Amino acid sequence: MPAYTDQEQLEKLRFPIGKFEGAEPFTPALGQAYVQDIAALPGLLRQAVQNLTDTQLDTPYRPGGWTVRQVVHHVADSHLNSYIRFKLALTEENPVIKPYEEQLWAELPDSLQEPAEVSLVMLTALHQRWVVLLKSLSDTEWLRTFTHPVSGKTTLLKAAGLYAWHGRHHLAHITNTQYSH
């Protein structure tokens, strides 16, 4: 096993599957791969947390990081925002979307205290609708855009890739968490 510095180890814990690298240009196969990842996430996330105790759910996935419970709620919050951004981009011409303070959302009582099941149910229903929407996109619609005030103009293809990665990223946080026994 390679020796890591503390900073390298922390980066590995923060980005267990690496940082997002969007793939363009659009191909139907690329879009469908993203849809498959998005469709699979709720079941994989449920499987990852189904046998965890409250103590394990309240374990940070890394030093200074969110707890597993917060990660589950964050995924639901984040993907809900993304779904709305997709709908805006499909019904408006390059809308400017509203960012949200994810770190602050993760500190609200619903993220700190609610059972993970609440967000798992929400995520399952959300992804069911989102996948129907994604599967309906034409080649032209995949290239529709929204503008984020900080990161700029984004195609729906890139956004789908980001959220496919986002789900795998946080799933790895949960499955890699070291629980004390």
N, C-alpha and C positions, 0 to 999 in steps of 0.2 A: 504494500500500500504506500502511495507517495506521501511524503511529509508535506503538510500544508502549514503556512503561517496562519496566525489567528485571523488575520484579515481575509486570506484566501478561504479559510474554513467558513467564516461568516458569509462570504459571498456564495459559497457552495450551498449553504443552508438557505440563504435568501433566494437563490435562483437554481433550484435542484435540477431543472431541465434546461438550464441556460436562459438567456434573455430572448425576448421575442425578436424574431427576424421574419418580417413579412415577405411573402412571395408574390410577385406580380410578373408578368401580366396575367389576366384572367384566362383560365381554361376551365371548361366544365368539370374536369376531374379534380382540379384544385378546390373549386367551390364545393363539390360533393364531399371531398375529404374533410373540409371544415364542418359541413353539415353533420357528417357522421360523428365527429368528435363532440359537437354540441349536443347531438341527440343522446350520446352515450353517457354524458357527464352525470346526470342526476342518479342513475343507477350505480355508477362507480363510486360516487360520493357517499351514497347511502350505505353501500357495502363497506366502505372504508371506516365509517363511524358506528355501524350498527351494534357492535359489541363493546363499545367504549363506555366506561363508567363516567359519572359526572366529574370525578377527579381527573380522569384522563382527558375529557373534553375541555377542562380548564387548565390543561398543560400547554405552555407556549411551545410552538413548533421550533423555535430557536431562542437563544438568549435575547431578551428585549423585543421579541416578536409577539404577534397575536396568539391567543389561545386557539386550540382547534375549534372550539365553539365559535369564536369570533371569525375564524376563517370561513366556516360554513355559512354564517350569516352574511359575511362580506360577499361571498360568491353570489348569493341570492340578490343582495342589494346591487352589486355591480352588473349582473346580467339583466336585471330589471331595467336599469338605466340604459344598457346597450339595446335591449329590445325596443325601448321607446325611441332611441336614436335611429334605429332602422326604420321604424314607422314614420318618423319625421322626414327622413331622407327619401322615402318612397312617396310621400304626399306633398312635399314642399321642395322648392329648388334650392339646393345647397344650404339648408338651414344652419344657423349658428346654434349649437347645442349648449346646454348649461352644464358645466362641470359640477362635481360635488366633492366635498371634503371627506374622502373615504376613511382617513385616519380618525376623524372626529365621529363619523357614523359608527365606526367600530367600538367607540367608547360609550355609546348610548345604551341605556338599560336593556333594550330589546336584544342587542348584540352580546351583552355581557351575561344576561340571565335566562333568556328564553331557551327552551329545549331546542336542540339542533333539528329535531323533527319538524318544527314549524317552518323553517327555511327549506328543508328537504321537500316538504309537500308543495311549498310555493315554487321551488325550482323545478319540480317535476311538471307542474301545470304550465309554468312559464315556458319551459323548453319544448313542451308539446306544441304550444302555439307558435313558438319561434321557429321550430323546425318546419311546420307547415308553411309558414311565411317564406323561409329560406328556400325550400324546395320549389316554391312557385316562381322564384326570380328568373327572369329572362337574362340572357347574356348582357343586355344593355342595362338592366336594373342592377346587376352586380357592380356596375361602374358608377352608379349614382353616388353622390357625396353628401357629407355633412361637414361643417367646420367646427372644430374644437378651438376655443379661444387661445389655448396655449400651444397645442400640437399642430394646429392648422387643418387643412382640407384632407379628408380621409374617404376612400372609396368603401362601399359596403363590403367588397371582397377583402380589403385589408382589415376592416373591423371584424369580419367573421373570423379571419385568421387570428387576430389578436385575442378574440374571446375563446376560440378553440384552444389556443395556447394557454390563456388565463385559467381555464378549467383544469387543464393538465398540470399547470404550475402549482395551483393550490391543492390539487389532489396529491401531488408529490409532497407538499408540505405536511399534509396529514399522514400519509403512509410512511413518511420518513421520521416522524416524531418519535423521540425516545422517551418512553414512559417509565417512571420509577415504579418499582414493584414492591 
